[in-house]
Amino acid sequence: MTKVRYYFKTILLSLLGIILLLVAAVVLFFAFAPQVGAPPTGNHLERISTSEQYSDGEFVNNVPTGLGNPATIMWKAGRQYFTDTESREPQEVIKTIPYDAARIAAMDEAEVAITWFGHSTAIIRIEGHTLLADPVFGARASMFSFAGPEHFDYDPRATLDDLPPIDAVIISHDHYDHLDYYAISVLKDRVGKFFVPLGVGAHLQSWGVPDENITELDWWEEAVFSDKLTLAATPSRHFSGRGLTDRNGTLWASWSIIGRSKRVFFSGDSGYFPGFREIGDRYGPFDFVMMECGAYNELWADIHMMPEQSAQAFKDVRGKVLMPIHWGKFNLALHPWKEPVQRLHMAMEGDQRIIAQPRVGQVFYIDRDIPTAKWWEEYE
């Protein structure tokens, strides 16, 4: 009996040691891995402390927002997460269109061109300037190279080398599916300006972006990019964080891009809230709207819209043409991968406004030849 107790105790101590080592490894990883980023300090932190959105050491939404209890979400969603996985990802390679940089270079400044690269990554060509929104070109939307949501299989798959010269990068918030360490580490030497919500600049600085190239904005603040173009950080309803202890340490935002004759709205991530109507009142109507539509669930409905809410938010901001984003690239929720756009079309039935549905990589103009074919119906 004594030997049994001895072996049992030895096994327990070994398991405990392994667990402690794993915990220590995780803590050390988040403390030192460069892709996690860095917390705001110095002048950045001083500026944050004056924001109306900052309270008791963290940023808050302007309407009550529940992020959900992680344990409850895991309990309720865990079984579904490990079943019916095939419908959540395309079973075939998605055929994309090679990016046509020459078409952008030849276009008239008065026109606006858009290119979607899946999820929330897009190029916006407006007033002769080329803006890149939420660039994510890594294999995974994750802090790890070996785990986390993996990029759907695209052919061809665009790389940063396929892009034209970029005048400015716009970031909506610091989550891994919107702020990509790999992309920033490449773009830092190619791009002159980075526009980000408050606090996000600390991540960029830690990755080598010069402080003078970073413009941090609070909600409703504007930055004059040129005499032709103004960028305004506008509210969204979401949260932030890349590490173990930095929840809501940086701000999240949507972006209103104001040209001389055209206006574009980029939602970033958001749950539905009255702020969309206020954005529409202040900056609308928008000629083109990129609205979040994907990775939703009733368990986290406050921070990601259902497709029907995405349709309503489009109406609230007074949009003319709608392009759904935040879908088609990563498996981040429990719904089938095509469901977001299917439900969006049903919600917009009877509305005469256009839903733009470009193929990944396709360049198109917002005033003519807008792609509307439901290309995803070709795939399982």
C-alpha positions, 0 to 999 in steps of 0.5 A, spaced: 500 500 500 505 504 501 508 503 494 502 505 491 501 511 495 508 513 493 507 512 486 501 516 486 504 521 489 510 521 484 505 521 479 501 527 482 507 531 483 510 530 476 503 532 473 503 538 477 510 540 475 508 539 468 502 544 469 507 549 472 512 549 467 506 550 462 503 556 465 510 559 466 511 558 459 505 561 457 506 567 462 513 568 459 511 567 452 506 573 453 511 577 456 517 577 451 514 575 444 514 581 440 508 579 436 504 580 443 506 588 442 507 593 448 502 597 453 502 604 452 507 608 456 509 615 457 506 621 453 501 615 450 499 613 456 498 621 459 494 622 452 489 616 454 488 618 461 484 624 458 480 620 454 472 621 455 472 613 453 477 611 459 475 610 466 478 606 472 484 604 467 481 601 461 477 604 455 469 603 456 464 603 450 459 608 451 453 603 452 453 597 457 456 592 453 457 585 456 463 581 453 460 574 456 464 570 461 469 565 458 467 559 462 460 560 460 461 561 453 466 555 453 461 551 456 455 552 452 459 553 445 464 547 446 460 541 444 458 545 437 465 548 436 468 540 435 462 538 431 459 540 424 466 543 423 466 542 415 460 547 414 464 553 418 470 552 412 470 552 405 471 545 402 474 547 396 480 552 394 477 559 393 479 562 387 481 569 387 483 575 382 490 577 382 491 584 384 491 589 379 496 594 381 496 598 374 489 599 374 489 603 380 495 607 378 492 609 372 485 611 375 482 618 375 483 621 382 475 623 382 474 616 382 474 611 388 476 604 388 476 598 393 479 591 393 477 586 398 483 581 401 478 577 405 476 578 412 477 586 414 483 587 410 482 592 404 485 597 400 481 604 399 484 608 393 481 615 394 483 622 392 489 619 389 491 616 395 492 609 397 489 606 404 490 599 407 485 598 412 487 592 417 492 589 413 492 581 415 497 577 411 499 572 416 497 564 415 493 565 422 489 570 426 493 568 432 499 570 437 502 563 435 505 560 428 502 553 430 495 554 432 489 559 432 484 560 426 488 559 419 487 562 413 482 559 408 485 556 402 486 562 397 489 561 390 492 565 388 493 568 395 495 575 395 502 577 399 504 584 401 509 584 395 503 584 391 500 591 393 502 597 390 505 603 394 501 604 400 500 612 403 497 610 409 495 604 414 488 604 418 487 600 424 481 599 427 483 595 434 489 591 436 486 584 436 490 579 432 485 578 426 486 586 425 493 588 427 498 583 424 505 583 427 508 580 420 504 585 416 506 591 420 513 589 420 514 589 413 510 595 412 513 599 417 519 601 412 514 602 406 508 606 409 509 613 411 503 614 416 499 609 420 492 612 423 490 608 429 485 609 435 488 611 442 494 606 445 495 602 439 501 606 437 505 603 442 504 596 439 507 599 432 512 603 436 515 596 439 515 593 432 519 599 429 514 604 426 517 611 428 513 615 433 512 620 428 509 616 423 503 614 428 497 618 429 493 616 434 486 618 435 480 618 440 473 618 437 470 624 433 477 626 432 480 628 425 486 628 422 488 631 415 491 627 411 492 632 405 488 638 402 483 632 399 482 627 404 480 627 412 480 621 416 476 621 422 476 616 428 469 614 430 466 610 435 464 602 435 462 597 440 467 592 441 473 591 446 481 590 445 487 586 448 493 582 445 496 579 452 494 576 458 493 582 462 491 588 457 484 587 456 481 594 454 488 597 454 487 600 447 481 603 444 477 600 438 474 605 433 471 605 426 473 610 421 470 615 416 474 617 410 472 624 407 474 626 401 472 632 397 466 629 393 466 621 396 465 618 403 467 611 405 466 608 412 470 602 415 466 599 421 472 595 424 469 590 429 462 592 433 456 590 436 450 594 434 449 600 438 446 607 437 452 610 435 452 608 428 446 613 427 450 618 430 456 617 425 451 617 419 448 624 422 455 627 423 459 624 417 454 621 412 451 620 407 457 615 405 458 613 398 461 606 400 460 602 407 464 596 409 460 593 414 462 588 419 458 581 418 461 575 421 464 571 427 457 573 430 453 569 436 448 570 441 453 568 446 457 575 444 452 579 441 454 585 444 461 585 440 459 582 434 453 584 430 448 579 427 447 580 419 440 583 420 444 588 425 449 589 420 444 591 414 440 596 419 447 599 421 448 600 414 442 604 413 443 608 420 450 611 417 446 613 411 450 608 406 449 608 398 453 601 397 454 596 402 460 591 402 460 586 408 467 585 411 469 580 417 468 574 413 470 569 408 477 568 411 478 565 418 473 560 422 472 565 428 465 563 430 460 557 430 456 559 424 457 556 417 462 560 413 457 563 407 451 564 412 453 571 414 452 574 407 446 569 405 443 572 411 445 579 409 442 578 403 435 576 406 435 582 411 436 587 405 431 584 400 427 589 397 432 595 399 434 598 392 441 599 394 447 595 392 451 590 396 458 589 393 460 582 393 467 582 390 471 576 389 478 576 393 483 581 390 478 584 385 479 591 384 472 595 382 470 602 382 464 604 387 460 608 382 460 603 376 461 596 375 460 594 382 461 586 382 454 583 385 454 576 383 454 571 389 460 568 387 460 564 394 455 559 391 460 556 387 463 553 393 461 548 399 
